[in-house]
Amino acid sequence: MTRPRFISGCCEGERCHCGAPAEHKVEEAVFYDDPLPQRHPLTAYVCHEHFRQMMGPIAD
């Protein structure tokens, strides 16, 4: 039996670059040696298919 995937409320109304509804938010880590450490990390909203392409089958 599989559980339904959790989708955070932060994804509500957001779309993946492919046009599908977003199910995940991906955020860049700003490391201590970044030349602009106070900058906001880059973020992207992605559908589950594209999230799985980045993270592999463990995303399921």
N, C-alpha and C positions, 0 to 999 in steps of 0.2 A: 504494500500500500504506500502510495506517495502522498506527501503533504503538499498543499498548495504553497507556492513561493510567497514569501513575505515581500511586499512592495511598500516602501516607505511613503508616507504622505508628502515628502519633499519632491517626489517624482510626479505628483498629480498635476496634470495639464502640460507636462513637458513632453517633448518629442525627441526621438533619436534622429540622427542625421539622415536615416533612410525614410523617415516619416512615420514609423511605428511609434506607439505610445512607449514612453521610457519606463523601464522597470528598475534601473540601477543608476546611481550617480557615481562617477569615477572622478577621483580627485588626485592631483599631483602632490607628492610630498615635497615640501620646501626644506632642504637639508641645511644644517648649521653653516656650511661653507658656501652657500648660495651668495652671489655678489649683491643681491637685493633681498636679504632675509625677511624684510617686513612686507614683501609683496603678497598679494592674495594668490593662493594656489590656483592653477588652471583647473577647471572642472568641465565635465561633459556628462550629459544624460544620454543613456544608451538603452536600447531594447535588450531583451534577454539573449537573443541570437548573437548580437555583436558583443555583449558581455562575455558570452561563452567563447567566442573567438579569441578574446583577450586572455581569459582566465583558464580556459580548458574545461574538460568535463567535470571537474570538481565544482564548477558553478551550478551544476544541477543538484 
